[in-house]
Amino acid sequence: MKSGGEGARTAGAAPSALSGLLTPGAALRFVVFLGVVSLLADMTYQGGRSITGPFLAQLGASATVVGVFAGFGELLGYGLRIVSGRLSDRAGNYWRMTTLGYLINLLAIPALALAGSWEMAVVLMMLERTGKAIRKPARDAMLAHATAGIGRGWGFGLHKAMDQTGALLGPLLMAAVIAYTGGSYRTAFALLVAPALLALAVLLAARREYPRPSELEVKRVELDTTGTSRRYWIYLAASALVACGYADFPLIAYHFAKGDAMPPTWIPLLYALAMGTSAVAAPAAGWLFDRVGVVVIGASVLAAAFFAPLVFLGGPLLAVAGMALWGVGMGVQESIVRAAVADLVPADRRAGAYGIFDTGFGVFWFAGSALMGALYDRSIPALVVFSVAAQLAALPLLAMVAAKGNRASV
């Protein structure tokens, strides 16, 4: 039996206090609390990630080192979630894992200002990804509790919009600092300690205000408490196909820079455009998800799948449209794709389910990225065909998930 964590309800809790926690207003405030944390956190690590490439080059790292450790960092950041998710469920204390993860995730970035070699910088980059892996499943499980009463799609979408706002502001802040200081990456990293500490302060305030987030969700009778359902695995397979066909931005940026396909100053602006589009798409898609379900995810996949021909085969104007579609896909993947997981598993196994889901998603993202990188060197049209085909292959599986959900609700 779980005890001592937010997964267990205090035996003597007063009914009036409990009913206050169950109000939609309290749940929305909790989502906003975590949204502010994510906004400040994304300012920190997305700002840092926007300049780690040239910083490593300045420290003497080769292009191979940058590529290998960037890819390995993503694999590490996703792969460890299967462990952290299970540990969170077993401990029954999501706050503990969330807080530990944010501490490592956020403080590793400003510490890059002190790195004297590319080897030390790589260690800190791997620590940052490890911290995210530790806190992500537990944080998503708490969001699932809070969004049950206000609409999971809307709640996850609102959170993602705030998250992406930070992802937009962080790189823009770094660009301004680099321009003002004449290229001092160490100064830029050092300044990121401010949003990092603010994020931790808001996180601790949220923990003090909501020590047991599970009380934000009305308890339901679980029809299947033996483990994950068949729908969950079908849904994971569909999401893995989408991940496999989704080109990562470093490859897109490489294409833009190669042969002067895009003015250099446009490249970070196009990334900012994608982040802005993602911030708008996430809550809009979430609102629709609460009304029509998984069908919205299928429609989003269908639309976003065609970013590849626009980005890799079109001119500058078509590339702008392609990056907007790429941003829509990212917004959906990071919001309602994860919101749907909460309805496919028992409540007390959500952190573990998120860990498995994120690990599968990340492994297929890494495999697809490696394959598309190899295809790029041989045939860009082949890369485009693979990207579109992999994402469209997810649609029949998503249709199966939607159909099974409709039958279950009859």
Secondary structure as UniProt FT lines:
FT   TURN            6..7
FT   TURN            11..12
FT   HELIX           15..21
FT   HELIX           24..58
FT   TURN            59..60
FT   HELIX           63..79
FT   HELIX           81..91
FT   HELIX           94..107
FT   TURN            108..109
FT   HELIX           110..114
FT   HELIX           118..147
FT   TURN            148..150
FT   HELIX           152..181
FT   HELIX           185..191
FT   HELIX           193..209
FT   HELIX           213..216
FT   HELIX           230..244
FT   HELIX           249..257
FT   HELIX           258..260
FT   TURN            264..265
FT   HELIX           266..292
FT   TURN            293..294
FT   HELIX           295..304
FT   TURN            305..306
FT   HELIX           307..313
FT   HELIX           316..333
FT   TURN            334..335
FT   HELIX           336..339
FT   HELIX           340..343
FT   HELIX           347..349
FT   HELIX           350..378
FT   HELIX           380..392
FT   HELIX           394..409
//
